[in-house]
């Protein structure tokens, strides 16, 4: 453990194309120590009850052995990387499969009838992206028979929701939210009189937006993820409709707030993976190497799924109404924009800020 701790702390953050010698030696030491420890566990006597704690402990050591052995092998089928670390967490060594489609196809789909169901399986308007990711070729070239069925939705998205794309704003940059974006957020929140869920690409962006709205609209309550536990923030958000809740990925997928509490969902930018994300960048590179389009197969598909999940926070019942506001003009202007739009619920779409603000004012009761 001491050798591994020293080797991890000395290693450079990011993905390892080749394993540094010191780290390889440390992983081999951990692997061998875990193997010796497993051998040292006493065997249960015949007829005796198994010791549950001993069984659990042995299983944990076996997992250490298997993970250390896998990391030491540094296979091309895996992605191995070291995290940056922070004040709260030390640097961590991580391993993940480069792709999961081989395991899915060989160990599950080839011998079983499988039903996959979700509200966000259709990306770009069909099931091909999902099929490809689990080892099924897109139709009609599929070697294994499969069928995609869109059973529709109980919601009338065109009447219940508006998709607003702020085409007039500048494309997002690396330096966080700019003044034009912050002003747009405040104007939308003001029109909605609170009732806003803000989904941001980073904690820094969520905090900057929350601070700006607090200054511009002090009569509203603005909450930011991290100021309290998520269940407590969600409770405050539900109890007072004149409240905004701003946060990151934890809110994109897990929050269910039906009714008038949430009539505006703001998404600050298309949620592309970070360029330095070790796993996503490795998968994108592998797709390019195989002759595919890594950006569309990995980055755009990942973003489409998150966008669909984020937009899905708005309409939760047949009586909900509201606006999904995307502050990233690339949804309209970029070549991949149509793929992303086809992954979203089929809401009525506009780029006119005045139309959207008037709609929000009517919903909030500010105007008849």
CORRAVEN-V832601 format. One record per residue. SS is DSSP state (a for helix, b for strand, c for the rest). Layout:
ss->SS
ss->SS
//
This chain:
ss->c
ss->a
ss->a
ss->a
ss->a
ss->a
ss->a
ss->a
ss->a
ss->a
ss->c
ss->c
ss->c
ss->b
ss->b
ss->c
ss->c
ss->c
ss->c
ss->c
ss->a
ss->a
ss->a
ss->a
ss->a
ss->a
ss->a
ss->a
ss->a
ss->a
ss->a
ss->a
ss->a
ss->a
ss->a
ss->a
ss->a
ss->a
ss->a
ss->a
ss->c
ss->c
ss->c
ss->c
ss->c
ss->c
ss->c
ss->c
ss->c
ss->c
ss->c
ss->a
ss->a
ss->a
ss->a
ss->a
ss->a
ss->a
ss->a
ss->a
ss->a
ss->a
ss->a
ss->a
ss->a
ss->a
ss->a
ss->a
ss->a
ss->a
ss->a
ss->a
ss->a
ss->c
ss->c
ss->c
ss->c
ss->b
ss->b
ss->b
ss->b
ss->b
ss->c
ss->c
ss->c
ss->c
ss->c
ss->c
ss->c
ss->c
ss->c
ss->c
ss->b
ss->b
ss->b
ss->b
ss->b
ss->c
ss->c
ss->c
ss->a
ss->a
ss->a
ss->a
ss->a
ss->a
ss->a
ss->a
ss->a
ss->c
ss->c
ss->c
ss->c
ss->c
ss->c
ss->c
ss->c
ss->c
ss->c
ss->c
ss->c
ss->c
ss->b
ss->c
ss->c
ss->b
ss->c
ss->a
ss->a
ss->a
ss->a
ss->a
ss->a
ss->c
ss->c
ss->c
ss->c
ss->c
ss->c
ss->c
ss->c
ss->c
ss->c
ss->c
ss->c
ss->c
ss->c
ss->c
ss->c
ss->c
ss->c
ss->c
ss->c
ss->c
ss->c
ss->c
ss->a
ss->a
ss->a
ss->a
ss->b
ss->b
ss->b
ss->b
ss->b
ss->c
ss->c
ss->c
ss->c
ss->c
ss->c
ss->c
ss->b
ss->c
ss->c
ss->b
ss->c
ss->c
ss->a
ss->a
ss->a
ss->a
ss->a
ss->a
ss->a
ss->a
ss->a
ss->a
ss->a
ss->a
ss->a
ss->a
ss->c
ss->c
ss->c
ss->b
ss->b
ss->b
ss->b
ss->c
ss->c
ss->c
ss->a
ss->a
ss->a
ss->a
ss->a
ss->a
ss->a
ss->a
ss->a
ss->a
ss->a
ss->a
ss->a
ss->a
ss->c
ss->c
ss->c
ss->c
ss->b
ss->b
ss->b
ss->b
ss->c
ss->c
ss->c
ss->c
ss->c
ss->a
ss->a
ss->a
ss->a
ss->a
ss->a
ss->a
ss->a
ss->a
ss->a
ss->c
ss->c
ss->c
ss->b
ss->b
ss->b
ss->b
ss->b
ss->c
ss->a
ss->a
ss->a
ss->a
ss->a
ss->a
ss->c
ss->c
ss->c
ss->c
ss->c
ss->c
ss->c
ss->c
ss->c
ss->b
ss->b
ss->b
ss->b
ss->c
ss->c
ss->c
ss->c
ss->c
ss->c
ss->c
ss->c
ss->c
ss->c
ss->a
ss->a
ss->a
ss->a
ss->a
ss->a
ss->a
ss->a
ss->a
ss->a
ss->a
ss->a
ss->c
ss->c
ss->c
ss->c
ss->a
ss->a
ss->a
ss->a
ss->a
ss->a
ss->a
ss->a
ss->a
ss->a
ss->a
ss->a
ss->a
ss->a
ss->a
ss->a
ss->a
ss->a
ss->c
ss->c
ss->c
ss->c
ss->c
ss->c
ss->c
ss->c
ss->c
ss->c
ss->b
ss->b
ss->b
ss->b
ss->b
ss->c
ss->c
ss->c
ss->a
ss->a
ss->a
ss->a
ss->c
ss->c
ss->c
ss->a
ss->a
ss->a
ss->a
ss->a
ss->a
ss->c
ss->c
ss->c
ss->c
ss->c
ss->b
ss->b
ss->b
ss->c
ss->c
ss->a
ss->a
ss->a
ss->a
ss->a
ss->a
ss->a
ss->a
ss->a
ss->a
ss->a
ss->a
ss->c
ss->c
ss->c
ss->c
//
